[in-house]
Amino acid sequence: MSYARCVTEAERTIDRPDRHPGEREPGADADGREGVDGTAPRRGRRRVGVLAGVAALALVLDLISKIMVVEWLERRAPVELIGDWLRLEAVRNSGAAFGMGQALTVVFTCIAAAVIVVIIRLARKLYSTPWAIALGLLLGGAMGNLADRIFRAPGVGKGAVVDFIAPKYFAVFNLADTAIVCGGILIVLLSFRGLDPDGTRHRDEPADTGDTGDSVDTADTADTADTADTADTADTGEAEKPERPGEPGSPGSGEAG
């Protein structure tokens, strides 16, 4: 799984100009209500603490689990947790998450470092707690695997990541991979819901219905005019219809005396 793809939606907000939390977003009125452009005012403080806490928790759990695996499991037989469906098995992985790209260790090291930099830059615009949790998971997982690539054999930038969770029909992975995947899924869900890292909401702009409305109004006006003209013509015809002699009510219709 590519780390860079997980932060695609987050990175697009970095180039936006900063606003103080008390300032209104464009389109919001004085009461902070959502405007016609679909934006909502930012509320609260930056969620850097949430981001750092989640990242630290994910990193610590990953490092502790790897230390335990290397110490107690690496030179032993796999431990079956749920029969042969789920085992604990120490594996050294030089590729990306789930064992992909074994020959691109240096590339994945650079990508992980770049993702960490992007998330740290994004922290100054982070006002959404769900986004802070998602990016914290992504940051902690990236740091956990990056630590292996830097400090483990065969060398700096080329180190093999310790994986140990081995499902029967899936690649072996670790807690850092789990954090990365969960963070990526949460980012996708938040993006689909229209929530940005800065706490605002974006929506797809509705199609321009102005022309359609004008056409409908024009058609209604034309129909009304046609109806009025028809009614006026009918009234005029009735009024101008000449009376023929001999018809009831005409001057010459009386009987001769």
C-alpha positions as CSV (number, residue, x, y, z in Angstrom):
1,M,0.0,0.0,0.0
2,S,1.4,3.4,-1.0
3,Y,1.7,5.9,1.9
4,A,1.5,8.8,-0.6
5,R,-2.0,7.8,-1.8
6,C,-3.3,7.9,1.8
7,V,-2.5,11.6,2.2
8,T,-3.6,12.8,-1.3
9,E,-6.8,14.3,0.1
10,A,-5.1,15.9,3.1
11,E,-2.2,17.5,1.2
12,R,-4.5,19.6,-1.0
13,T,-5.4,21.8,1.9
14,I,-1.8,22.8,2.7
15,D,-1.7,25.6,0.2
16,R,-4.8,27.3,1.5
17,P,-4.1,30.6,3.4
18,D,-4.3,30.3,7.2
19,R,-7.2,31.8,9.1
20,H,-7.5,32.3,12.8
21,P,-10.1,30.0,14.4
22,G,-12.3,33.0,15.1
23,E,-12.4,34.2,11.5
24,R,-15.3,33.2,9.3
25,E,-14.9,31.1,6.2
26,P,-16.1,32.6,2.9
27,G,-19.8,32.3,2.6
28,A,-20.5,32.1,6.4
29,D,-22.6,34.9,8.0
30,A,-22.0,36.7,11.3
31,D,-23.6,33.9,13.3
32,G,-21.3,31.3,11.7
33,R,-23.9,29.6,9.7
34,E,-23.2,27.9,6.5
35,G,-23.3,30.1,3.4
36,V,-24.5,29.6,0.0
37,D,-21.2,28.2,-1.2
38,G,-21.4,25.2,1.0
39,T,-18.6,26.1,3.4
40,A,-18.9,26.0,7.2
41,P,-17.0,28.1,9.7
42,R,-14.1,26.5,11.5
43,R,-14.6,25.9,15.2
44,G,-12.4,25.0,18.1
45,R,-8.6,24.8,18.4
46,R,-5.9,23.0,16.4
47,R,-5.9,19.3,17.0
48,V,-2.2,18.9,17.1
49,G,-2.4,17.2,20.5
50,V,-4.8,14.6,19.2
51,L,-2.5,14.0,16.2
52,A,0.6,13.6,18.4
53,G,-1.1,11.4,20.9
54,V,-2.5,9.0,18.4
55,A,0.8,8.9,16.5
56,A,2.7,8.3,19.7
57,L,0.4,5.5,20.7
58,A,0.6,3.8,17.3
59,L,4.4,4.1,17.3
60,V,4.9,2.8,20.8
61,L,2.7,-0.2,20.3
62,D,4.4,-1.0,17.0
63,L,7.9,-0.8,18.5
64,I,7.1,-2.8,21.6
65,S,5.4,-5.5,19.5
66,K,8.5,-5.7,17.2
67,I,10.9,-5.9,20.1
68,M,8.9,-8.8,21.6
69,V,8.7,-10.6,18.2
70,V,12.5,-10.3,17.6
71,E,13.3,-11.4,21.2
72,W,10.9,-14.3,21.6
73,L,9.6,-15.4,18.2
74,E,12.2,-14.8,15.5
75,R,14.1,-18.1,16.0
76,R,11.1,-20.2,17.0
77,A,8.3,-22.0,15.3
78,P,5.2,-19.9,14.4
79,V,2.5,-19.6,17.1
80,E,-1.0,-20.5,16.1
81,L,-3.7,-18.2,17.4
82,I,-6.7,-19.5,15.5
83,G,-5.6,-22.8,14.1
84,D,-3.8,-22.3,10.8
85,W,-6.1,-19.3,10.0
86,L,-4.1,-16.8,12.0
87,R,-0.5,-17.3,13.2
88,L,2.3,-15.2,14.7
89,E,5.4,-15.6,12.5
90,A,8.5,-13.4,12.5
91,V,9.3,-12.3,8.9
92,R,11.8,-9.7,7.7
93,N,10.2,-7.5,4.9
94,S,12.4,-5.2,2.8
95,G,9.4,-4.0,0.8
96,A,6.3,-1.9,1.5
97,A,3.3,-2.9,3.6
98,F,2.2,-6.5,3.2
99,G,5.5,-7.5,1.5
100,M,5.0,-5.5,-1.7
101,G,7.9,-4.1,-3.7
102,Q,10.8,-6.1,-2.2
103,A,13.4,-4.4,-4.5
104,L,12.3,-0.9,-3.7
105,T,13.4,-0.5,-0.1
106,V,15.1,2.8,-0.6
107,V,12.2,4.2,-2.5
108,F,9.7,3.3,0.2
109,T,12.0,4.8,2.8
110,C,11.9,8.1,1.0
111,I,8.1,7.9,0.5
112,A,7.6,7.3,4.2
113,A,9.9,10.2,5.1
114,A,8.0,12.5,2.7
115,V,4.6,11.4,4.2
116,I,5.8,12.3,7.7
117,V,6.9,15.8,6.5
118,V,3.6,16.3,4.8
119,I,1.6,15.4,7.9
120,I,3.7,17.6,10.1
121,R,3.2,20.5,7.7
122,L,-0.6,19.8,7.7
123,A,-0.7,19.9,11.5
124,R,-0.8,23.7,11.5
125,K,-4.1,23.6,9.6
126,L,-5.6,20.7,11.5
127,Y,-8.9,21.6,13.3
128,S,-10.8,18.4,12.8
129,T,-10.6,15.6,15.4
130,P,-11.5,12.8,13.0
131,W,-8.8,14.0,10.7
132,A,-6.3,14.3,13.6
133,I,-7.0,10.6,14.5
134,A,-6.7,9.5,10.8
135,L,-3.4,11.4,10.3
136,G,-2.1,10.3,13.7
137,L,-2.6,6.6,12.7
138,L,-0.9,7.3,9.4
139,L,2.0,9.2,11.0
140,G,2.6,6.6,13.7
141,G,2.5,3.7,11.3
142,A,4.9,5.5,8.9
143,M,7.3,6.3,11.7
144,G,7.2,2.7,13.0
145,N,8.2,1.2,9.6
146,L,10.7,4.0,8.9
147,A,12.5,3.3,12.2
148,D,13.0,-0.3,11.0
149,R,14.3,0.8,7.7
150,I,16.8,3.2,9.3
151,F,18.0,1.1,12.3
152,R,17.7,-2.5,11.3
153,A,20.0,-4.6,9.1
154,P,21.3,-4.5,6.4
155,G,21.8,-0.8,6.7
156,V,20.4,2.8,6.9
157,G,17.6,3.2,4.5
158,K,17.7,-0.4,3.5
159,G,16.6,-2.1,6.7
160,A,14.0,-4.8,6.7
161,V,10.7,-4.3,8.5
162,V,9.7,-6.8,11.1
163,D,6.3,-8.4,10.2
164,F,4.6,-11.0,12.4
165,I,0.8,-11.2,11.9
166,A,0.2,-14.0,9.4
167,P,-3.3,-14.7,8.2
168,K,-3.7,-17.9,6.2
169,Y,-4.7,-16.3,2.9
170,F,-3.0,-12.9,3.2
171,A,0.4,-11.3,3.4
172,V,2.3,-11.0,6.7
173,F,2.0,-7.6,8.3
174,N,2.6,-5.7,11.5
175,L,0.8,-3.1,13.7
176,A,2.3,-0.2,11.8
177,D,0.7,-1.6,8.6
178,T,-2.6,-1.9,10.4
179,A,-2.4,1.7,11.6
180,I,-1.6,2.9,8.1
181,V,-4.5,1.0,6.5
182,C,-6.9,2.2,9.2
183,G,-5.8,5.8,8.8
184,G,-6.1,5.6,5.0
185,I,-9.6,4.2,5.2
186,L,-10.7,6.9,7.6
187,I,-9.2,9.6,5.3
188,V,-11.2,8.2,2.4
189,L,-14.4,8.1,4.5
190,L,-13.9,11.7,5.7
191,S,-13.3,12.9,2.2
192,F,-16.5,11.3,0.9
193,R,-18.4,13.0,3.7
194,G,-16.9,16.3,2.6
195,L,-15.0,17.1,5.8
196,D,-11.6,18.8,5.3
197,P,-8.7,18.7,7.8
198,D,-9.3,22.4,8.6
199,G,-12.7,21.6,10.0
200,T,-14.7,23.0,7.0
201,R,-17.0,21.0,4.8
202,H,-16.9,21.1,1.0
203,R,-19.7,19.9,-1.3
204,D,-20.0,19.3,-5.0
205,E,-21.5,22.4,-6.5
206,P,-25.0,21.7,-7.9
207,A,-25.4,22.0,-11.6
208,D,-26.4,25.5,-12.9
209,T,-30.1,25.5,-13.0
210,G,-30.4,29.2,-13.8
211,D,-30.9,28.7,-17.5
212,T,-33.4,26.0,-16.9
213,G,-35.3,28.2,-14.6
214,D,-35.3,31.0,-17.1
215,S,-36.6,28.7,-19.8
216,V,-39.4,27.5,-17.5
217,D,-40.3,31.0,-16.7
218,T,-40.2,32.0,-20.3
219,A,-42.4,29.0,-21.3
220,D,-44.9,29.8,-18.5
221,T,-45.0,33.4,-19.6
222,A,-45.6,32.4,-23.2
223,D,-48.3,30.0,-22.3
224,T,-50.0,32.7,-20.1
225,A,-49.7,35.2,-22.9
226,D,-51.2,32.8,-25.5
227,T,-54.0,32.0,-23.1
228,A,-54.7,35.6,-22.5
229,D,-54.7,36.4,-26.3
230,T,-57.0,33.5,-27.0
231,A,-59.4,34.7,-24.3
232,D,-59.3,38.3,-25.6
233,T,-59.9,37.1,-29.2
234,A,-62.9,35.1,-28.1
235,D,-64.4,38.0,-26.2
236,T,-63.8,40.3,-29.1
237,G,-65.4,37.9,-31.5
238,E,-68.5,37.6,-29.3
239,A,-68.7,41.4,-29.0
240,E,-68.3,42.1,-32.7
241,K,-70.6,39.4,-34.0
242,P,-73.4,41.2,-36.0
243,E,-77.1,40.4,-35.2
244,R,-79.0,39.2,-38.2
245,P,-82.6,40.3,-38.8
246,G,-85.1,37.8,-37.6
247,E,-83.0,36.6,-34.6
248,P,-84.6,36.9,-31.2
249,G,-83.7,40.2,-29.6
250,S,-82.9,42.0,-32.9
251,P,-84.8,45.2,-33.9
252,G,-86.6,43.6,-36.8
253,S,-87.6,40.5,-35.1
254,G,-91.1,41.7,-34.0
255,E,-94.2,40.3,-35.7
256,A,-96.0,42.5,-38.1
257,G,-99.3,43.8,-36.6
